[in-house]
Amino acid sequence: MKKAIAVISGGMDSITMLHEYAEKIGLACSFHYGSKHNDKEIPFAIFHSESLGIKHITIPLDFMNKHFKSDLLESGGDIPDGHYKDTLMQKTVVPFRNGIMLSIAAGLAESYGLNEVLIANHFGDHSVYPDCRESFILPMAQAIKAGTYGELLLMSPYVAITKRDIAIKGQKLGLDYSQTWSCYKGQEYHCGTCGTCIERKEALRGFDNTEYV
């Protein structure tokens, strides 16, 4: 029985989750919030959803690009190069992004008669992004359960594992990671030098078929 909505971007983590939990996913949802790489990643979200026979919708969140401050957004500055451990990467935080998206996903789930929300945040996100940490996910899960008639469950299956662990899961599933997008710069090819590209290289070490600049 299909019972979950999956929040997916088109990146490695959420596409792995989409395939791993495909049997229970009744709806996949992406958000176009004006990031520099939305137009590169969302087509992959659509591609993988369609390949699995899962209905996909894209929700526009134009207000975030207009009113929020982040270099990840089209309205922000240049994407910094460097590892996620560098404090510069904090410039790519979009304030409370996951909180907003999960709230909408919960409303969609209840509207579509689904009772779970899936999100693919992982352990490696924690140092930079506050709304990827378990300390955020747990109270958000309580709020979603308390605020819905169906007492919806928020599931974060990768919260305690690394991106490398996720990549190995995907390899076992036979995923072609060249059909995903990570780079925050959103140019023709992955830049290979921004934080998310460096993390991608580390995760896919030994089986990386990504085309970098």
N, C-alpha and C positions, 0 to 999 in steps of 0.2 A: 504493500500500500504506500502510495506517495504521501509523505507527511511533512516535508521540510521545504523551506525556501533557503537558497544558498546565495549569499552576497559574494559576487565574483567580480574581479577586475579585468581578468585576462592575463594576469601574472602567473608565475610559477606556482605559488602557494594555493591560490584559490582554484586554479584549473586542476591541480592535483586533487584537491578536496572534491571538486565537482565529479571527477572520475571515480574516486574512491567510494563516494557515497551516492553515486548516480541512482541506485535502485530505490532510494528513499526520497529523492529530490523531485518535487513536483513543479517547482518554479525557480528560475535563476534570475537574479536582478543585478544590474550594474548601474552605477551612478556617474553621470557626466557632470562634474562639478567645476570644470574649467581648468583642470591640471594641464601641464604642458604635454603630458603623454596619454591623456584620455583617448585621443583619436587614434593612437597606435595600439592601445591595449584592448579597448572595447570590441573591435572586430574579432579578436581572438576569443573573447568571452562568448560572442554570438556563434562563432564557428564551432567551438567545443560543445556548447549547449545544443546546437542543431545536430551535431554528429551523434549525440547521445539521445536525441529525441526529447529533449527537455525544453519546455517553453521558456523563452528569455524576454525580459523587458529591460529597457534603459530608462532611468528616471533622471530628468535634467534638474540640476541644482545650481542654476545660474547665479543665485544670490551669493554663493560662497566666493566665486571669482570676483564679484563686484565689491563685496564688503569685507571679506576676510583678508588677513595679511599673512602671506606665505610665499616663499620663492618657488614652491612647487606649482603655484598657479600662474596662468598666463599673465595676470596682472602684477606678478611679483618680479623680483630680480633674477639674476642668472643662477642656475643650479650649481652649487659648489662641487668641486671634485674632492675626493678623499674618502677615507673609510668611515663607516657609521660610528666608529669610536671617536671620531673627531667632533668637537663641539659645533663646528660649522654646519654639520648635518641637521642641527636643530632648526636651521632656517627653512627646512623642507616640511616642517610640521604644519599641517592644516588644522587649526584649533578645533578640537572636539569632533573631528570628521567622523570617526566611528560611532560616536554617540548619536549623531544626526542620522547616519545611514542605518544603524540598527533600529532606531525608533521607527523609521519609515518601513524597514523590512518587517518589523513586528506588526505594523498596521496592515501591510500587504498580506502577511501570513494569515492573519485572522480573517481578512476579507476573502481570501482564497480557500478558506477551510483547512489550512495547514496548522500544525501545532509545534513546529520546531524552526528555529533560525540558526543557520550555520554560517560561521565566519572563520577565516583561515589565518588569523594572526598567529604568530609563532614566537618562540622564546627569544630569537635574535632581534626582534623589534623592540624589546622592552626598554633598552637603554635610551632610545631616542624618542619613542612615541608613547606618551602616557596612556592613550586610549587603546593601546595594544596589550597592556599589562594585565595579568590575572587580577590584580588589585582593582582594576576597572571592570573587567569582564564579570567578576562575581557579583558586585552590586548591580551592574546593568542587567544581569540575568534575573536578579530578584525584582528589579523594577518592571521588567517585561512580564514576568510571571504575575506580579501583583496588579499590573495595569491592563490585563487582557482577560476577557471572559473565559477563554480557553486555557488560561494559565500556561502560556507558551513557554517552551524551553529554549534558552539560548545555549547553543553548543559550540564550543571552541576546541576542536579535536587536536589542534597542533600547538596549543598554548604552552606546553611543557617540552616541546622538541625543537630542534634547530632546522634551519633551512636545508642543511645537508641531509638531515634525516628525511625531510619532505622530498628532496630530489631523489633519494634512494627509493622511497616509496613509488614515486612516479616512474622511475626506471623499471621497477618490477611490474608496474601496470602497463609498460610499453609506451609511455608518453613520449612524444616528440617535442622537446622543449623549445625547439626553434619556432614552434607554433604558439609561443607565449611571448609576452613583452614585459620587460623590467625597467629599462632606462628612463630616468626621470626627464631627460632632455627632449625626448619625443622627436628626434630627428630620423633620418632615413634608416640608419643602423644604430645599434647599441654603441654608446660612446666608449664604454670599457673603463671609464675613469671616475664616474660618479659613484656615490656610496652604494646604490642598489646594483649597479653593474659589477662592482668589486665583490659584493656579497653573492651575486649570481655566479661569478667565476669560481668563487670558493665552494659554493654548493654543488656545482656541476663538474668539479674537478675530475678529470678522467673520462668524462663522456659529454663534454660541452660542444654542441654543434651550432652555437650562436654565432652570427656574423657580426663582428665588432668593427668599428672604424679602423 
